[in-house]
Amino acid sequence: MSVQSALERRQPSPEASGTGGKSATRTFRSDIEGLCEIAVIVVIFDHLIGWPSGGFIGVDIFFVSSGFHITSLLLKEHARTGRISLVDFYRRRVRRILPVSLLVLVVTVAIGYPAATECPRSQHPPGWRLLVTFRG
């Protein structure tokens, strides 16, 4: 990426107006997105093939990039409104993340529970017996 393209990315977009809504600058950061992708790949490789030893490296990269992203969002809100509302910030996060999280949870249980109940109990890891035998 050249210096010129980095400067252009930070310039206000021509169609942005000064009235509320979206920020007047573009917010996509391909460098941060790339770091997140590398972090996820490192964690997946650690789970699948045990390399690199200690997938926590990927988790650390992900936490740092997430902290950068969250800080950027809060600073933009402060620049736009003159204040930071943590309630509004978390409301937006919940509205964005909760539906997908619930979908992942439902799919995981729908696939995992039948697979766990078909597995011989002697092969269950500790703690799974409680989940498999729970009848609510």
A tleap script that builds the chain and sets N, CA, C and O, in Angstrom:
source leaprc.protein.ff14SB
mol = sequence {
  NMET SER VAL GLN SER ALA LEU GLU ARG ARG
  GLN PRO SER PRO GLU ALA SER GLY THR GLY
  GLY LYS SER ALA THR ARG THR PHE ARG SER
  ASP ILE GLU GLY LEU CYS GLU ILE ALA VAL
  ILE VAL VAL ILE PHE ASP HIE LEU ILE GLY
  TRP PRO SER GLY GLY PHE ILE GLY VAL ASP
  ILE PHE PHE VAL SER SER GLY PHE HIE ILE
  THR SER LEU LEU LEU LYS GLU HIE ALA ARG
  THR GLY ARG ILE SER LEU VAL ASP PHE TYR
  ARG ARG ARG VAL ARG ARG ILE LEU PRO VAL
  SER LEU LEU VAL LEU VAL VAL THR VAL ALA
  ILE GLY TYR PRO ALA ALA THR GLU CYS PRO
  ARG SER GLN HIE PRO PRO GLY TRP ARG LEU
  LEU VAL THR PHE ARG CGLY
}
set mol.1.N position { 0.853 -1.154 0.000 }
set mol.1.CA position { 0.000 0.000 0.000 }
set mol.1.C position { 0.907 1.227 0.000 }
set mol.1.O position { 1.857 1.297 0.780 }
set mol.2.N position { 0.630 2.155 -0.835 }
set mol.2.CA position { 1.449 3.357 -0.934 }
set mol.2.C position { 0.989 4.397 0.075 }
set mol.2.O position { -0.113 4.322 0.618 }
set mol.3.N position { 1.868 5.375 0.313 }
set mol.3.CA position { 1.524 6.467 1.226 }
set mol.3.C position { 0.342 7.247 0.677 }
set mol.3.O position { -0.526 7.678 1.436 }
set mol.4.N position { 0.303 7.431 -0.625 }
set mol.4.CA position { -0.787 8.184 -1.247 }
set mol.4.C position { -2.137 7.510 -0.998 }
set mol.4.O position { -3.111 8.177 -0.648 }
set mol.5.N position { -2.193 6.177 -1.179 }
set mol.5.CA position { -3.478 5.504 -0.976 }
set mol.5.C position { -3.891 5.539 0.485 }
set mol.5.O position { -5.083 5.599 0.785 }
set mol.6.N position { -2.923 5.503 1.404 }
set mol.6.CA position { -3.252 5.602 2.825 }
set mol.6.C position { -3.824 6.975 3.143 }
set mol.6.O position { -4.760 7.088 3.935 }
set mol.7.N position { -3.270 8.022 2.531 }
set mol.7.CA position { -3.796 9.366 2.760 }
set mol.7.C position { -5.176 9.534 2.151 }
set mol.7.O position { -6.048 10.167 2.746 }
set mol.8.N position { -5.377 8.971 0.966 }
set mol.8.CA position { -6.684 9.069 0.317 }
set mol.8.C position { -7.756 8.376 1.138 }
set mol.8.O position { -8.892 8.844 1.202 }
set mol.9.N position { -7.400 7.260 1.770 }
set mol.9.CA position { -8.367 6.508 2.560 }
set mol.9.C position { -8.872 7.331 3.735 }
set mol.9.O position { -10.017 7.165 4.155 }
set mol.10.N position { -8.042 8.212 4.269 }
set mol.10.CA position { -8.427 9.005 5.424 }
set mol.10.C position { -9.140 10.305 5.051 }
set mol.10.O position { -9.621 11.012 5.936 }
set mol.11.N position { -9.217 10.626 3.787 }
set mol.11.CA position { -9.883 11.850 3.351 }
set mol.11.C position { -11.397 11.655 3.424 }
set mol.11.O position { -11.891 10.549 3.201 }
set mol.12.N position { -12.125 12.710 3.730 }
set mol.12.CA position { -13.588 12.593 3.762 }
set mol.12.C position { -14.122 12.160 2.409 }
set mol.12.O position { -13.642 12.593 1.361 }
set mol.13.N position { -15.120 11.299 2.456 }
set mol.13.CA position { -15.718 10.855 1.207 }
set mol.13.C position { -16.581 11.976 0.633 }
set mol.13.O position { -17.210 12.711 1.394 }
set mol.14.N position { -16.624 12.124 -0.688 }
set mol.14.CA position { -17.365 13.232 -1.278 }
set mol.14.C position { -18.856 13.185 -1.001 }
set mol.14.O position { -19.500 14.232 -0.936 }
set mol.15.N position { -19.426 11.984 -0.834 }
set mol.15.CA position { -20.865 11.895 -0.644 }
set mol.15.C position { -21.283 12.056 0.815 }
set mol.15.O position { -22.475 12.090 1.121 }
set mol.16.N position { -20.303 12.156 1.718 }
set mol.16.CA position { -20.656 12.266 3.135 }
set mol.16.C position { -21.147 13.674 3.448 }
set mol.16.O position { -20.570 14.663 2.997 }
set mol.17.N position { -22.194 13.745 4.207 }
set mol.17.CA position { -22.706 15.053 4.614 }
set mol.17.C position { -22.349 15.266 6.071 }
set mol.17.O position { -21.970 14.321 6.763 }
set mol.18.N position { -22.463 16.469 6.534 }
set mol.18.CA position { -22.117 16.774 7.914 }
set mol.18.C position { -23.241 16.511 8.884 }
set mol.18.O position { -23.134 16.897 10.048 }
set mol.19.N position { -24.305 15.878 8.465 }
set mol.19.CA position { -25.448 15.674 9.342 }
set mol.19.C position { -25.537 14.246 9.821 }
set mol.19.O position { -25.937 13.354 9.073 }
set mol.20.N position { -25.159 14.024 11.086 }
set mol.20.CA position { -25.342 12.733 11.746 }
set mol.20.C position { -24.981 11.529 10.903 }
set mol.20.O position { -24.243 11.638 9.923 }
set mol.21.N position { -25.506 10.386 11.292 }
set mol.21.CA position { -25.321 9.164 10.520 }
set mol.21.C position { -23.885 8.680 10.521 }
set mol.21.O position { -23.199 8.718 11.543 }
set mol.22.N position { -23.451 8.231 9.381 }
set mol.22.CA position { -22.126 7.641 9.246 }
set mol.22.C position { -21.032 8.691 9.376 }
set mol.22.O position { -21.251 9.882 9.157 }
set mol.23.N position { -19.851 8.213 9.739 }
set mol.23.CA position { -18.699 9.091 9.830 }
set mol.23.C position { -18.319 9.580 8.445 }
set mol.23.O position { -18.589 8.911 7.448 }
set mol.24.N position { -17.693 10.743 8.383 }
set mol.24.CA position { -17.343 11.329 7.096 }
set mol.24.C position { -16.106 10.695 6.492 }
set mol.24.O position { -15.780 10.988 5.342 }
set mol.25.N position { -15.400 9.834 7.223 }
set mol.25.CA position { -14.211 9.180 6.678 }
set mol.25.C position { -14.467 7.696 6.557 }
set mol.25.O position { -15.282 7.120 7.279 }
set mol.26.N position { -13.758 7.097 5.635 }
set mol.26.CA position { -13.857 5.638 5.496 }
set mol.26.C position { -13.236 4.987 6.706 }
set mol.26.O position { -12.282 5.512 7.280 }
set mol.27.N position { -13.775 3.839 7.100 }
set mol.27.CA position { -13.297 3.213 8.326 }
set mol.27.C position { -12.668 1.853 8.108 }
set mol.27.O position { -12.093 1.303 9.047 }
set mol.28.N position { -12.747 1.287 6.925 }
set mol.28.CA position { -12.187 -0.044 6.704 }
set mol.28.C position { -10.675 0.023 6.730 }
set mol.28.O position { -10.072 0.823 6.014 }
set mol.29.N position { -10.065 -0.805 7.542 }
set mol.29.CA position { -8.609 -0.872 7.633 }
set mol.29.C position { -8.170 -2.259 7.215 }
set mol.29.O position { -8.302 -3.212 7.983 }
set mol.30.N position { -7.651 -2.383 6.004 }
set mol.30.CA position { -7.247 -3.694 5.500 }
set mol.30.C position { -6.078 -4.259 6.292 }
set mol.30.O position { -5.948 -5.478 6.399 }
set mol.31.N position { -5.216 -3.400 6.855 }
set mol.31.CA position { -4.092 -3.903 7.632 }
set mol.31.C position { -4.579 -4.571 8.929 }
set mol.31.O position { -4.076 -5.627 9.312 }
set mol.32.N position { -5.542 -3.959 9.589 }
set mol.32.CA position { -6.083 -4.545 10.815 }
set mol.32.C position { -6.894 -5.799 10.483 }
set mol.32.O position { -6.827 -6.797 11.201 }
set mol.33.N position { -7.655 -5.742 9.399 }
set mol.33.CA position { -8.416 -6.920 8.959 }
set mol.33.C position { -7.472 -8.085 8.664 }
set mol.33.O position { -7.763 -9.229 9.013 }
set mol.34.N position { -6.349 -7.791 8.022 }
set mol.34.CA position { -5.358 -8.822 7.726 }
set mol.34.C position { -4.773 -9.435 8.992 }
set mol.34.O position { -4.559 -10.646 9.050 }
set mol.35.N position { -4.511 -8.607 10.012 }
set mol.35.CA position { -4.017 -9.127 11.284 }
set mol.35.C position { -5.039 -10.058 11.929 }
set mol.35.O position { -4.680 -11.102 12.472 }
set mol.36.N position { -6.304 -9.678 11.867 }
set mol.36.CA position { -7.355 -10.545 12.429 }
set mol.36.C position { -7.402 -11.883 11.691 }
set mol.36.O position { -7.553 -12.931 12.319 }
set mol.37.N position { -7.274 -11.856 10.372 }
set mol.37.CA position { -7.288 -13.096 9.601 }
set mol.37.C position { -6.095 -13.973 9.956 }
set mol.37.O position { -6.241 -15.187 10.099 }
set mol.38.N position { -4.918 -13.374 10.100 }
set mol.38.CA position { -3.732 -14.144 10.494 }
set mol.38.C position { -3.951 -14.762 11.871 }
set mol.38.O position { -3.605 -15.922 12.094 }
set mol.39.N position { -4.524 -13.992 12.792 }
set mol.39.CA position { -4.773 -14.494 14.143 }
set mol.39.C position { -5.700 -15.701 14.118 }
set mol.39.O position { -5.446 -16.692 14.803 }
set mol.40.N position { -6.769 -15.628 13.339 }
set mol.40.CA position { -7.719 -16.742 13.254 }
set mol.40.C position { -7.042 -17.968 12.640 }
set mol.40.O position { -7.243 -19.087 13.111 }
set mol.41.N position { -6.251 -17.766 11.605 }
set mol.41.CA position { -5.551 -18.879 10.959 }
set mol.41.C position { -4.587 -19.547 11.928 }
set mol.41.O position { -4.490 -20.774 11.950 }
set mol.42.N position { -3.866 -18.757 12.733 }
set mol.42.CA position { -2.932 -19.323 13.713 }
set mol.42.C position { -3.680 -20.187 14.725 }
set mol.42.O position { -3.225 -21.281 15.060 }
set mol.43.N position { -4.816 -19.707 15.211 }
set mol.43.CA position { -5.592 -20.478 16.188 }
set mol.43.C position { -6.127 -21.763 15.553 }
set mol.43.O position { -6.084 -22.823 16.179 }
set mol.44.N position { -6.628 -21.682 14.322 }
set mol.44.CA position { -7.148 -22.873 13.644 }
set mol.44.C position { -6.038 -23.890 13.429 }
set mol.44.O position { -6.237 -25.080 13.673 }
set mol.45.N position { -4.872 -23.440 12.973 }
set mol.45.CA position { -3.744 -24.362 12.786 }
set mol.45.C position { -3.354 -25.009 14.105 }
set mol.45.O position { -3.048 -26.201 14.139 }
set mol.46.N position { -3.359 -24.241 15.198 }
set mol.46.CA position { -3.010 -24.823 16.492 }
set mol.46.C position { -4.005 -25.912 16.882 }
set mol.46.O position { -3.607 -26.942 17.426 }
set mol.47.N position { -5.294 -25.699 16.613 }
set mol.47.CA position { -6.295 -26.707 16.954 }
set mol.47.C position { -6.204 -27.928 16.043 }
set mol.47.O position { -6.373 -29.056 16.505 }
set mol.48.N position { -5.938 -27.715 14.757 }
set mol.48.CA position { -5.935 -28.827 13.808 }
set mol.48.C position { -4.650 -29.639 13.819 }
set mol.48.O position { -4.697 -30.868 13.862 }
set mol.49.N position { -3.504 -28.970 13.782 }
set mol.49.CA position { -2.242 -29.701 13.625 }
set mol.49.C position { -1.252 -29.449 14.751 }
set mol.49.O position { -0.140 -29.975 14.723 }
set mol.50.N position { -1.641 -28.648 15.746 }
set mol.50.CA position { -0.767 -28.402 16.884 }
set mol.50.C position { 0.405 -27.483 16.577 }
set mol.50.O position { 1.371 -27.432 17.339 }
set mol.51.N position { 0.329 -26.768 15.483 }
set mol.51.CA position { 1.388 -25.825 15.135 }
set mol.51.C position { 0.779 -24.486 14.783 }
set mol.51.O position { -0.228 -24.491 14.076 }
set mol.52.N position { 1.262 -23.396 15.183 }
set mol.52.CA position { 2.403 -23.223 16.080 }
set mol.52.C position { 1.996 -23.586 17.503 }
set mol.52.O position { 0.846 -23.406 17.905 }
set mol.53.N position { 2.952 -24.093 18.244 }
set mol.53.CA position { 2.667 -24.492 19.613 }
set mol.53.C position { 2.212 -23.266 20.396 }
set mol.53.O position { 2.919 -22.261 20.466 }
set mol.54.N position { 1.062 -23.359 20.965 }
set mol.54.CA position { 0.518 -22.228 21.717 }
set mol.54.C position { -0.274 -21.308 20.817 }
set mol.54.O position { 0.218 -20.247 20.432 }
set mol.55.N position { -1.485 -21.689 20.474 }
set mol.55.CA position { -2.335 -20.859 19.629 }
set mol.55.C position { -2.695 -19.543 20.292 }
set mol.55.O position { -3.350 -18.695 19.687 }
set mol.56.N position { -2.260 -19.370 21.557 }
set mol.56.CA position { -2.539 -18.121 22.254 }
set mol.56.C position { -1.912 -16.930 21.539 }
set mol.56.O position { -2.331 -15.793 21.755 }
set mol.57.N position { -0.916 -17.172 20.692 }
set mol.57.CA position { -0.317 -16.084 19.918 }
set mol.57.C position { -1.391 -15.454 19.037 }
set mol.57.O position { -1.489 -14.230 18.951 }
set mol.58.N position { -2.189 -16.283 18.389 }
set mol.58.CA position { -3.276 -15.775 17.569 }
set mol.58.C position { -4.313 -15.050 18.390 }
set mol.58.O position { -4.860 -14.038 17.951 }
set mol.59.N position { -4.593 -15.555 19.586 }
set mol.59.CA position { -5.558 -14.903 20.471 }
set mol.59.C position { -5.033 -13.539 20.895 }
set mol.59.O position { -5.788 -12.567 20.935 }
set mol.60.N position { -3.736 -13.459 21.213 }
set mol.60.CA position { -3.144 -12.174 21.588 }
set mol.60.C position { -3.251 -11.162 20.453 }
set mol.60.O position { -3.608 -10.005 20.679 }
set mol.61.N position { -2.944 -11.593 19.239 }
set mol.61.CA position { -3.040 -10.697 18.080 }
set mol.61.C position { -4.486 -10.218 17.926 }
set mol.61.O position { -4.738 -9.041 17.667 }
set mol.62.N position { -5.421 -11.141 18.088 }
set mol.62.CA position { -6.832 -10.787 17.939 }
set mol.62.C position { -7.264 -9.777 19.008 }
set mol.62.O position { -7.986 -8.828 18.703 }
set mol.63.N position { -6.830 -9.975 20.256 }
set mol.63.CA position { -7.201 -9.041 21.322 }
set mol.63.C position { -6.632 -7.650 21.073 }
set mol.63.O position { -7.314 -6.649 21.292 }
set mol.64.N position { -5.387 -7.586 20.615 }
set mol.64.CA position { -4.776 -6.281 20.348 }
set mol.64.C position { -5.522 -5.566 19.217 }
set mol.64.O position { -5.821 -4.377 19.323 }
set mol.65.N position { -5.818 -6.290 18.142 }
set mol.65.CA position { -6.522 -5.660 17.025 }
set mol.65.C position { -7.951 -5.281 17.428 }
set mol.65.O position { -8.464 -4.255 16.981 }
set mol.66.N position { -8.595 -6.092 18.261 }
set mol.66.CA position { -9.932 -5.748 18.747 }
set mol.66.C position { -9.894 -4.495 19.616 }
set mol.66.O position { -10.768 -3.635 19.509 }
set mol.67.N position { -8.885 -4.392 20.475 }
set mol.67.CA position { -8.737 -3.197 21.298 }
set mol.67.C position { -8.533 -1.953 20.450 }
set mol.67.O position { -9.074 -0.890 20.754 }
set mol.68.N position { -7.755 -2.086 19.391 }
set mol.68.CA position { -7.552 -0.965 18.465 }
set mol.68.C position { -8.868 -0.567 17.814 }
set mol.68.O position { -9.187 0.617 17.712 }
set mol.69.N position { -9.629 -1.562 17.376 }
set mol.69.CA position { -10.906 -1.297 16.714 }
set mol.69.C position { -11.902 -0.626 17.671 }
set mol.69.O position { -12.561 0.345 17.300 }
set mol.70.N position { -12.009 -1.140 18.890 }
set mol.70.CA position { -12.937 -0.579 19.875 }
set mol.70.C position { -12.548 0.856 20.214 }
set mol.70.O position { -13.402 1.741 20.281 }
set mol.71.N position { -11.249 1.079 20.427 }
set mol.71.CA position { -10.785 2.437 20.727 }
set mol.71.C position { -11.098 3.379 19.578 }
set mol.71.O position { -11.523 4.512 19.801 }
set mol.72.N position { -10.891 2.920 18.348 }
set mol.72.CA position { -11.196 3.749 17.180 }
set mol.72.C position { -12.680 4.106 17.132 }
set mol.72.O position { -13.031 5.251 16.848 }
set mol.73.N position { -13.551 3.137 17.407 }
set mol.73.CA position { -14.987 3.408 17.408 }
set mol.73.C position { -15.366 4.432 18.474 }
set mol.73.O position { -16.169 5.329 18.219 }
set mol.74.N position { -14.787 4.297 19.667 }
set mol.74.CA position { -15.108 5.230 20.742 }
set mol.74.C position { -14.590 6.634 20.436 }
set mol.74.O position { -15.268 7.620 20.727 }
set mol.75.N position { -13.391 6.732 19.850 }
set mol.75.CA position { -12.853 8.047 19.492 }
set mol.75.C position { -13.678 8.706 18.392 }
set mol.75.O position { -13.885 9.919 18.414 }
set mol.76.N position { -14.153 7.914 17.430 }
set mol.76.CA position { -15.001 8.470 16.371 }
set mol.76.C position { -16.329 8.956 16.935 }
set mol.76.O position { -16.841 9.998 16.527 }
set mol.77.N position { -16.884 8.195 17.878 }
set mol.77.CA position { -18.136 8.636 18.500 }
set mol.77.C position { -17.916 9.948 19.251 }
set mol.77.O position { -18.756 10.846 19.200 }
set mol.78.N position { -16.790 10.055 19.944 }
set mol.78.CA position { -16.496 11.292 20.669 }
set mol.78.C position { -16.309 12.461 19.710 }
set mol.78.O position { -16.780 13.566 19.979 }
set mol.79.N position { -15.628 12.227 18.599 }
set mol.79.CA position { -15.427 13.294 17.615 }
set mol.79.C position { -16.748 13.716 16.980 }
set mol.79.O position { -16.946 14.891 16.673 }
set mol.80.N position { -17.655 12.751 16.785 }
set mol.80.CA position { -18.927 13.035 16.128 }
set mol.80.C position { -19.929 13.703 17.058 }
set mol.80.O position { -20.635 14.625 16.650 }
set mol.81.N position { -19.997 13.240 18.320 }
set mol.81.CA position { -21.042 13.709 19.228 }
set mol.81.C position { -20.526 14.552 20.385 }
set mol.81.O position { -21.307 15.223 21.059 }
set mol.82.N position { -19.222 14.524 20.621 }
set mol.82.CA position { -18.662 15.258 21.756 }
set mol.82.C position { -18.720 14.494 23.059 }
set mol.82.O position { -18.340 15.027 24.101 }
set mol.83.N position { -19.188 13.253 23.028 }
set mol.83.CA position { -19.256 12.417 24.234 }
set mol.83.C position { -19.127 10.959 23.838 }
set mol.83.O position { -19.191 10.616 22.658 }
set mol.84.N position { -18.947 10.105 24.833 }
set mol.84.CA position { -18.902 8.661 24.602 }
set mol.84.C position { -19.953 8.028 25.492 }
set mol.84.O position { -19.921 8.183 26.713 }
set mol.85.N position { -20.874 7.320 24.883 }
set mol.85.CA position { -21.904 6.612 25.629 }
set mol.85.C position { -21.608 5.115 25.572 }
set mol.85.O position { -21.772 4.470 24.537 }
set mol.86.N position { -21.170 4.581 26.710 }
set mol.86.CA position { -20.881 3.143 26.744 }
set mol.86.C position { -22.153 2.318 26.588 }
set mol.86.O position { -22.117 1.218 26.035 }
set mol.87.N position { -23.275 2.844 27.072 }
set mol.87.CA position { -24.548 2.135 26.914 }
set mol.87.C position { -24.874 1.993 25.423 }
set mol.87.O position { -25.216 0.905 24.961 }
set mol.88.N position { -24.767 3.098 24.674 }
set mol.88.CA position { -25.031 3.026 23.238 }
set mol.88.C position { -24.021 2.131 22.534 }
set mol.88.O position { -24.373 1.371 21.633 }
set mol.89.N position { -22.756 2.229 22.954 }
set mol.89.CA position { -21.712 1.398 22.350 }
set mol.89.C position { -22.059 -0.078 22.509 }
set mol.89.O position { -22.040 -0.825 21.531 }
set mol.90.N position { -22.378 -0.511 23.737 }
set mol.90.CA position { -22.694 -1.919 23.965 }
set mol.90.C position { -24.023 -2.319 23.339 }
set mol.90.O position { -24.194 -3.466 22.927 }
set mol.91.N position { -24.962 -1.387 23.264 }
set mol.91.CA position { -26.227 -1.682 22.596 }
set mol.91.C position { -25.971 -2.029 21.120 }
set mol.91.O position { -26.540 -2.982 20.588 }
set mol.92.N position { -25.110 -1.240 20.474 }
set mol.92.CA position { -24.772 -1.529 19.067 }
set mol.92.C position { -24.044 -2.857 18.942 }
set mol.92.O position { -24.289 -3.598 17.991 }
set mol.93.N position { -23.154 -3.179 19.875 }
set mol.93.CA position { -22.424 -4.455 19.820 }
set mol.93.C position { -23.386 -5.626 19.980 }
set mol.93.O position { -23.309 -6.605 19.238 }
set mol.94.N position { -24.294 -5.524 20.954 }
set mol.94.CA position { -25.253 -6.602 21.191 }
set mol.94.C position { -26.142 -6.793 19.968 }
set mol.94.O position { -26.392 -7.924 19.551 }
set mol.95.N position { -26.620 -5.692 19.393 }
set mol.95.CA position { -27.492 -5.776 18.216 }
set mol.95.C position { -26.763 -6.432 17.041 }
set mol.95.O position { -27.389 -7.111 16.226 }
set mol.96.N position { -25.457 -6.236 16.950 }
set mol.96.CA position { -24.690 -6.783 15.837 }
set mol.96.C position { -24.254 -8.226 16.090 }
set mol.96.O position { -24.276 -9.047 15.173 }
set mol.97.N position { -23.862 -8.538 17.317 }
set mol.97.CA position { -23.225 -9.823 17.601 }
set mol.97.C position { -24.202 -10.881 18.110 }
set mol.97.O position { -24.049 -12.054 17.769 }
set mol.98.N position { -25.191 -10.511 18.908 }
set mol.98.CA position { -26.071 -11.490 19.543 }
set mol.98.C position { -26.814 -12.398 18.560 }
set mol.98.O position { -26.846 -13.607 18.789 }
set mol.99.N position { -27.414 -11.885 17.480 }
set mol.99.CA position { -28.123 -12.801 16.575 }
set mol.99.C position { -27.218 -13.890 15.988 }
set mol.99.O position { -27.613 -15.054 15.912 }
set mol.100.N position { -26.031 -13.518 15.581 }
set mol.100.CA position { -25.112 -14.501 14.999 }
set mol.100.C position { -24.628 -15.470 16.088 }
set mol.100.O position { -24.483 -16.666 15.835 }
set mol.101.N position { -24.383 -14.957 17.289 }
set mol.101.CA position { -23.949 -15.820 18.388 }
set mol.101.C position { -25.008 -16.860 18.730 }
set mol.101.O position { -24.691 -18.028 18.957 }
set mol.102.N position { -26.252 -16.437 18.764 }
set mol.102.CA position { -27.331 -17.390 19.045 }
set mol.102.C position { -27.442 -18.439 17.942 }
set mol.102.O position { -27.681 -19.613 18.226 }
set mol.103.N position { -27.270 -18.028 16.690 }
set mol.103.CA position { -27.295 -18.979 15.593 }
set mol.103.C position { -26.175 -20.004 15.738 }
set mol.103.O position { -26.408 -21.200 15.560 }
set mol.104.N position { -24.973 -19.556 16.057 }
set mol.104.CA position { -23.844 -20.470 16.248 }
set mol.104.C position { -24.131 -21.423 17.402 }
set mol.104.O position { -23.838 -22.615 17.300 }
set mol.105.N position { -24.692 -20.926 18.487 }
set mol.105.CA position { -25.010 -21.768 19.635 }
set mol.105.C position { -26.042 -22.835 19.278 }
set mol.105.O position { -25.875 -24.002 19.633 }
set mol.106.N position { -27.097 -22.447 18.585 }
set mol.106.CA position { -28.149 -23.397 18.206 }
set mol.106.C position { -27.592 -24.466 17.262 }
set mol.106.O position { -27.867 -25.652 17.450 }
set mol.107.N position { -26.824 -24.071 16.265 }
set mol.107.CA position { -26.247 -25.035 15.322 }
set mol.107.C position { -25.266 -25.969 16.031 }
set mol.107.O position { -25.252 -27.172 15.770 }
set mol.108.N position { -24.447 -25.414 16.925 }
set mol.108.CA position { -23.485 -26.246 17.659 }
set mol.108.C position { -24.192 -27.283 18.513 }
set mol.108.O position { -23.794 -28.447 18.528 }
set mol.109.N position { -25.234 -26.877 19.223 }
set mol.109.CA position { -25.977 -27.830 20.054 }
set mol.109.C position { -26.699 -28.848 19.174 }
set mol.109.O position { -26.723 -30.038 19.489 }
set mol.110.N position { -27.285 -28.382 18.073 }
set mol.110.CA position { -28.025 -29.295 17.186 }
set mol.110.C position { -27.107 -30.351 16.595 }
set mol.110.O position { -27.529 -31.492 16.401 }
set mol.111.N position { -25.877 -30.001 16.308 }
set mol.111.CA position { -24.934 -30.971 15.733 }
set mol.111.C position { -24.191 -31.732 16.830 }
set mol.111.O position { -23.974 -32.939 16.715 }
set mol.112.N position { -23.805 -31.031 17.884 }
set mol.112.CA position { -22.970 -31.629 18.920 }
set mol.112.C position { -23.691 -32.561 19.865 }
set mol.112.O position { -23.142 -33.594 20.247 }
set mol.113.N position { -24.901 -32.224 20.249 }
set mol.113.CA position { -25.613 -33.060 21.216 }
set mol.113.C position { -25.874 -34.466 20.676 }
set mol.113.O position { -25.578 -35.439 21.369 }
set mol.114.N position { -26.418 -34.607 19.465 }
set mol.114.CA position { -26.600 -35.977 18.960 }
set mol.114.C position { -25.276 -36.729 18.812 }
set mol.114.O position { -25.209 -37.927 19.085 }
set mol.115.N position { -24.244 -36.043 18.390 }
set mol.115.CA position { -22.945 -36.708 18.254 }
set mol.115.C position { -22.417 -37.145 19.615 }
set mol.115.O position { -21.822 -38.216 19.731 }
set mol.116.N position { -22.630 -36.328 20.645 }
set mol.116.CA position { -22.144 -36.671 21.978 }
set mol.116.C position { -22.943 -37.810 22.587 }
set mol.116.O position { -22.381 -38.630 23.312 }
set mol.117.N position { -24.242 -37.883 22.313 }
set mol.117.CA position { -25.050 -38.951 22.896 }
set mol.117.C position { -24.802 -40.290 22.215 }
set mol.117.O position { -25.047 -41.335 22.817 }
set mol.118.N position { -24.321 -40.284 20.976 }
set mol.118.CA position { -24.008 -41.533 20.283 }
set mol.118.C position { -22.631 -42.063 20.643 }
set mol.118.O position { -22.349 -43.241 20.424 }
set mol.119.N position { -21.780 -41.226 21.185 }
set mol.119.CA position { -20.429 -41.621 21.562 }
set mol.119.C position { -20.495 -42.462 22.837 }
set mol.119.O position { -21.223 -42.104 23.763 }
set mol.120.N position { -19.740 -43.593 22.911 }
set mol.120.CA position { -19.726 -44.374 24.152 }
set mol.120.C position { -19.277 -43.508 25.329 }
set mol.120.O position { -18.351 -42.705 25.212 }
set mol.121.N position { -19.952 -43.689 26.459 }
set mol.121.CA position { -19.666 -42.839 27.616 }
set mol.121.C position { -18.231 -42.942 28.077 }
set mol.121.O position { -17.709 -41.981 28.640 }
set mol.122.N position { -17.583 -44.046 27.867 }
set mol.122.CA position { -16.197 -44.193 28.310 }
set mol.122.C position { -15.257 -43.266 27.542 }
set mol.122.O position { -14.142 -43.004 27.993 }
set mol.123.N position { -15.699 -42.769 26.386 }
set mol.123.CA position { -14.851 -41.892 25.591 }
set mol.123.C position { -15.138 -40.409 25.822 }
set mol.123.O position { -14.467 -39.558 25.240 }
set mol.124.N position { -16.125 -40.087 26.660 }
set mol.124.CA position { -16.445 -38.687 26.925 }
set mol.124.C position { -15.344 -38.054 27.767 }
set mol.124.O position { -14.856 -38.672 28.713 }
set mol.125.N position { -14.957 -36.848 27.438 }
set mol.125.CA position { -14.025 -36.129 28.313 }
set mol.125.C position { -14.710 -35.802 29.642 }
set mol.125.O position { -15.939 -35.780 29.704 }
set mol.126.N position { -13.941 -35.548 30.705 }
set mol.126.CA position { -14.556 -35.191 31.991 }
set mol.126.C position { -15.491 -33.994 31.823 }
set mol.126.O position { -15.163 -33.035 31.124 }
set mol.127.N position { -16.639 -34.055 32.458 }
set mol.127.CA position { -17.603 -32.965 32.386 }
set mol.127.C position { -18.674 -33.174 31.327 }
set mol.127.O position { -19.783 -32.659 31.465 }
set mol.128.N position { -18.365 -33.916 30.279 }
set mol.128.CA position { -19.345 -34.150 29.226 }
set mol.128.C position { -20.481 -35.038 29.709 }
set mol.128.O position { -21.604 -34.937 29.217 }
set mol.129.N position { -20.192 -35.911 30.672 }
set mol.129.CA position { -21.227 -36.791 31.196 }
set mol.129.C position { -22.386 -35.970 31.742 }
set mol.129.O position { -23.547 -36.332 31.555 }
set mol.130.N position { -22.077 -34.867 32.415 }
set mol.130.CA position { -23.142 -34.026 32.954 }
set mol.130.C position { -23.990 -33.402 31.856 }
set mol.130.O position { -25.209 -33.303 31.997 }
set mol.131.N position { -23.360 -32.980 30.764 }
set mol.131.CA position { -24.099 -32.380 29.658 }
set mol.131.C position { -24.958 -33.391 28.917 }
set mol.131.O position { -26.095 -33.105 28.540 }
set mol.132.N position { -24.397 -34.575 28.713 }
set mol.132.CA position { -25.092 -35.594 27.924 }
set mol.132.C position { -26.255 -36.197 28.700 }
set mol.132.O position { -27.285 -36.527 28.112 }
set mol.133.N position { -26.102 -36.343 30.006 }
set mol.133.CA position { -27.150 -36.990 30.806 }
set mol.133.C position { -28.156 -35.998 31.364 }
set mol.133.O position { -29.161 -36.414 31.940 }
set mol.134.N position { -27.917 -34.684 31.210 }
set mol.134.CA position { -28.841 -33.676 31.712 }
set mol.134.C position { -30.170 -33.777 30.973 }
set mol.134.O position { -30.200 -33.763 29.743 }
set mol.135.N position { -31.258 -33.878 31.712 }
set mol.135.CA position { -32.579 -34.017 31.107 }
set mol.135.C position { -33.514 -32.893 31.487 }
set mol.135.O position { -34.714 -32.989 31.228 }
set mol.136.N position { -33.000 -31.809 32.104 }
set mol.136.CA position { -33.760 -30.620 32.439 }
set mol.136.C position { -35.007 -30.923 33.152 }
set mol.136.O position { -35.756 -30.010 33.501 }
savepdb mol mol.pdb
quit
